[in-house]
Amino acid sequence: MDLKICGEKLFNLIREESARESIPSVSPSTGKFLEMLACLTGARNIVEVGCANGYATGYLVNAAVRNNGRVTAFEKDARRFEMISQNMAPFIANGVLEVISGDAVERLKESAASFSAVDFLFIDAMKRQYREILESFLPFLKKGAVVFSDDIYFQGVLEPEKTLGRHKSIVEGLRRYLDYLKELEMKGAVRNYFFGYEDGMSVTQIL
Ligand SMILES: C[S@@+](CC[C@H](N)C(=O)[O-])C[C@H]1O[C@@H](n2cnc3c(N)ncnc32)[C@H](O)[C@@H]1O
């Protein structure tokens, strides 16, 4: 496939794969919202942590193409890494996308010296790790950069303790992350916007 941007046909193929493989990809409207945000903020160096088989990545790639930029996407699951490598092959071949296999925090530590300043960070990884991920990427985020975090109100985050059940540790991780975002805002380091749409999302601007 020789493609300039990711179009409906490829999005549909990846979405069908996500359904078959039980991969929790973002919805089409969240994907379009991501693309719009990255595009309108002029983001050129875009990073995704937790790209799975590449559904959301396609939207970020489209923003990067329009802004003459590039996307670096991290995926720690070997099988999903193979899937995105196949699904996004044309964009990897033309240099718009680099997919890095492994845990994003670990890989960032190893390659910190060669990692350049980031304009747009999309976090959609293990919920317990959100805080650690933002802490690791914070030194690489430019002033004005945007951080989009998905699923911040995942099942139970806004509910009383006793109803949490099996999602307890995920919810605790997300609460730690929300506290961290608010702490950074209190210090004047960021400005946060929280949305209750779907499983919740936050948009954080680095000040
Ligand atoms: C919700 S899925 C991502 C869906 C994808 N963003 C989309 O919307 O199409 C989360 C993915 O993050 C990966 N992941 C979790 N923690 C990670 C980490 N620390 N580094 C890299 N990948 C991670 C998981 O293996 C999983 O495939």
The ligand as a MOL file (V3000), in Angstrom:
LIG
                    3D

  0  0  0     0  0            999 V3000
M  V30 BEGIN CTAB
M  V30 COUNTS 27 29 0 0 0
M  V30 BEGIN ATOM
M  V30 1 C -5.5110 0.7940 25.1730 0
M  V30 2 S -4.2470 0.0070 24.2370 0 CHG=1
M  V30 3 C -3.7570 1.2550 23.0970 0
M  V30 4 C -4.7640 1.5440 22.0300 0
M  V30 5 C -4.2770 2.5220 21.0010 0
M  V30 6 N -3.7420 3.7340 21.6030 0
M  V30 7 C -5.4170 2.9040 20.0950 0
M  V30 8 O -6.2770 3.6690 20.5370 0
M  V30 9 O -5.4740 2.4070 18.9750 0 CHG=-1
M  V30 10 C -2.9090 0.0830 25.3840 0
M  V30 11 C -1.6070 -0.4800 24.8240 0
M  V30 12 O -0.5470 0.0630 25.5890 0
M  V30 13 C 0.4850 -0.9040 25.6700 0
M  V30 14 N 1.3050 -0.4640 26.8230 0
M  V30 15 C 0.9340 -0.4450 28.1200 0
M  V30 16 N 1.9070 0.1020 28.8820 0
M  V30 17 C 2.9220 0.4040 28.0300 0
M  V30 18 C 4.2220 0.9780 28.2050 0
M  V30 19 N 4.6540 1.3280 29.4110 0
M  V30 20 N 5.0190 1.1670 27.1220 0
M  V30 21 C 4.5820 0.7870 25.8930 0
M  V30 22 N 3.3550 0.2410 25.6590 0
M  V30 23 C 2.5410 0.0540 26.7110 0
M  V30 24 C -0.2770 -2.2130 25.8280 0
M  V30 25 O 0.5190 -3.3100 25.4480 0
M  V30 26 C -1.4780 -1.9760 24.9200 0
M  V30 27 O -1.2760 -2.5110 23.6380 0
M  V30 END ATOM
M  V30 BEGIN BOND
M  V30 1 1 1 2
M  V30 2 1 2 3
M  V30 3 1 2 10
M  V30 4 1 3 4
M  V30 5 1 4 5
M  V30 6 1 5 6
M  V30 7 1 5 7
M  V30 8 2 7 8
M  V30 9 1 7 9
M  V30 10 1 10 11
M  V30 11 1 11 12
M  V30 12 1 11 26
M  V30 13 1 12 13
M  V30 14 1 13 14
M  V30 15 1 13 24
M  V30 16 1 14 15
M  V30 17 1 14 23
M  V30 18 2 15 16
M  V30 19 1 16 17
M  V30 20 1 17 18
M  V30 21 2 17 23
M  V30 22 1 18 19
M  V30 23 2 18 20
M  V30 24 1 20 21
M  V30 25 2 21 22
M  V30 26 1 22 23
M  V30 27 1 24 25
M  V30 28 1 24 26
M  V30 29 1 26 27
M  V30 END BOND
M  V30 END CTAB
M  END
